[in-house]
Amino acid sequence: MSNNLIKYTKYLGNDLVFSTFDALKILMIKRGRLVQWMRDGYLPVGTQVSWGSGVKTVFKAVDLYAICLFKNLVEMGLSRDLASKYIEGINWKDVIYGNEGYLFIPKHTFYSFQEFNDELDELDEFDQEESEIPSDSENAVKVVHEAPALLSEDQLAIRLSNLSFCSSAIVIDLKGLAREVDQRL
């Protein structure tokens, strides 16, 4: 945690807070992507605190979980609007301390990796003809593993380790995702 933010823990209760740059480093996201998602209203996360004559955005751990899940859903082919709706419906306190822990997303809600390609410049050579999500789970696993092939192993590990496929839905282990983000803190 940045030394400059230690004094702001009293404003946010006992919750540990992270600066924007700390969050970007932990989640391996480009600053422009995070700012754009927040500006467009897809991620209602972060807390504004007084900082000199201006304000500074800080993030709690639950905000980092939401950002990580949103990023993973968008990169898997879910539209930003729909991913945002799934994120809003999650009570992270119940996930961490309660029995809730899985997110079920029907496969028909995934359309393609087109948005994935638009957002990540590194994937120019990704074959668009193979980017459609197949209906059977074996091919879906193959596409999800091949699409982010140009990403680092750390980025790929956090994205794929919490996914399971069944015949009609993709199941995301939210507690597992939270544990993996916590390990990076």
N, C-alpha and C positions, 0 to 999 in steps of 0.2 A: 504494500500500500504506500502511496506517496506520502512523504512526511508532511507536506502542506495540507493534506486532507484530514489529518488526525483530529484537528479541532472541530471538524464538522460531524463527527460521530455523535456528539451531543444533540445536534439538531435532528438527527435521524434515529434517535433512540440509541440502542446498543448495537445496531446493525453496522457491520463493516461496509465502508463505501469505497468505490473505485473511481478514479478519474476516467475521462473518455479515453485517454491514451492507454491507461492500464487495461480498460475493457477491450480495446482494439488488439492489444498485445496478447491478452488471454484468449480471445476468441479468434484471432488471426483473420480479422476482417479489415478491409480498406476503410479509411475514415470516410471517404465520400459515399460509400454504400450505406454505412450506418446513418450518416447525417441525412441522406436522401430518404431512407426508410422512415426515419423519425419525422422529417418535414412533411412527407406524404401521408402521415397518420397511420402507417402500418404498425408501428411500434410505439405505443403510448408508455414508454418507459423512461426512466431517468428522473432525477429530482433536481430542481434548480435551487442553488444555495447562493447566498450573497458572497461576493468575492471582490474585495476592494470597491471600486465604483460600479462594477458590473455583476454579472451572475455567472456561475459555473455549473455545468451539468455533471452530476455524480450518479453512480449506479450502485444499487445493492446487489447482493448475490442472486436474488430471485429475478432481477432485471437481466442479469447475464444469462440465466437459464432460458428466459423467454427469447432473448436475442439469438442464442445458439439454436433453439428449436425452430424459430422463424427462418433463420438462414438455412438450416437443413431441409425444411419443407420446401422452400423456394427452389433450392438447388436440386431437389428430387423431382421437380416438375409441377408442384402445386402453385396455383396463381397466388400473387401477393395478397389479394383481397381475401381469398379463402384461408390462406395461412394465417392472416391476421385475425380472422374470426375464430380459428382454432386456438390461437394464443390467448385471446381474450377470455375464453371459456375455462381456462386452467387456473385453479387456485393452488399456487405453488406451496403454500403453507400446508395444505392437505396432502400434497404429494410428498413433501419432505417428512412430515410428522404423522401422517395418517395412512390409510389403506389404499388411497388412490395412487396409481402409479403407471397406468398405461393409457395411451391415446390410440384409438382405433380410427383409421381413415379409410373410407371405402375406396377401392381402386379406381372406380369410374370417375372420381374427382381429379385424378391426375391426367393431364392432357398430353404433355410432351416435355422435352427438355429445351424447347425453344427459348423460354425465359432464362433458363440456366445458361444457355449459350450467349444470350444478349448481355447478361450481367458479367460474365467472366471472359475477359479478352483472351485468356490463355487457350480457350477451347475452339479456336477458329477452324481447326482441321477435324473437329468432331463430325461424323457422318450424320447428316440430318435425316436420311432415310431410315436409319436404325434408331432414331431418337424417340419414336412412339413407344409408349409403355405397353408391352404385350399383355394379353389377358391372363396367361398362365404364370404362376409364381416363379417357376424355374427361369424363364426368360426375363422376368422382371428383376430378379436378383442379378442376372448377367448384365442388364442395362445399367442398373444402379452402380454396379461395380466398375463398369467400363467408362461411364460418363465422366466421373471425376479423376480419370487416370492421370491427368497432368498436374494434379494437386499434390502437395506434400503428404508424406505418410501420416503425420500427426493430424492434418486436417481430415484426411480420409478416415482415420481410425475413429475419431470422435463422431463422425457422421454415420458410419456404418455399424458400429458396435452395438448400437441400441435399437436396431431395426430387426423386425421379423416379418415374414410374409405368410399369409394364409390365403385361402382361395378367393376371398372376396374383400380383404382389407389389408392394409399395412398397419402393423402394430408397433408403436414406439414406446420403449421403456423409459418413462420420464425420470424415474428414480435413478436409473443408470446414467442418463444424460446429466442429471444434476451432480452425481458422484464424479463423473469425468470432468465437468467444469470445475468442481471443487478441487480436484487434484492439480489443476493448473493455477489455482489462486496462490 
